[in-house]
Amino acid sequence: MTAGELRNLLVTALAGALGGGRARWRRAVADIKVYPVETHPHCNWEVRAAGSAREIAEVERAVDRLRADHPFVGLG
């Protein structure tokens, strides 16, 4: 899975669960930072969320759920 695919998965999950449209959640899932596996052996990505406090909290909850299934992403 790539960072772009992970972002799409997050946006789809958030829009499906909370409504508000994909564009809103795409803005909230502002950026996914990918790190080398060598320096981050447990999980090599993080989301830099943006928006209101509620939107950021919802993104962080979705990230917590997805991280268990997708701890590593490629750089593509």
N, C-alpha and C positions, 0 to 999 in steps of 0.2 A: 504494500500500500504506500502511496506517495502522500506528501503533505496536502496536495490539492485534493486527492481522493478523500483523505480524512476530513478536510474542511467541508467538502460536499456532504459527507456522511453526517457531520455535526449540524450543518445547516438544515438538512432534510429532517433530522430527528427533532430539532428545536421547532421548526415550522410545523411539523406534524403534531407535536405534543402541545405546543403553546399557541399556535396560530400566529398571525401577524405577517405572514409572507416570508418568502425566501430572501428577498432583498434586505429586509430588516435584520434577519439573523446573519446574513452574509456580512453586513456592516459590523454586527456585534462580534462575530468570529473574525476579528480584524486581521490577524496574522498568526501563522503557525511557524514557530522557530524550531528548526531541526538541528540537533547536535550530533557529533560523531559518536557512534556506539562505544568506541574505545574509552571515551571520557564519561559516558553516561550509560553504564551497563544495565540499568534497570528500566529506563524509559528515555528515549532520545528526542522527545518533542515536548513543547509547551505551547499553549495558546495565549496570545496577547489579546484579551477581550477589550471591547470598547462599548460605549453607550451608557445607559442609565445604570444605577446600582442594581436594579432588578435584573436587567439584561445581563450584566456581568455575572451576577450570582447564578442565573440560569445556565449560562455558558459554562461556568465552572462546574456545576452539577453534571452537566452532560459530558464534560471532559472526564470527570471522575468515573462515570459509568463506562465510557469508551476505552479508557486507558487500560483496564483489565484485559480487554480483548485485543487491543492493538497497542502494545507497549513500544513498538518500533515502527518507524516509517522510513522510506527511502528519500533521497534528496530530489527525486524527479518532479 
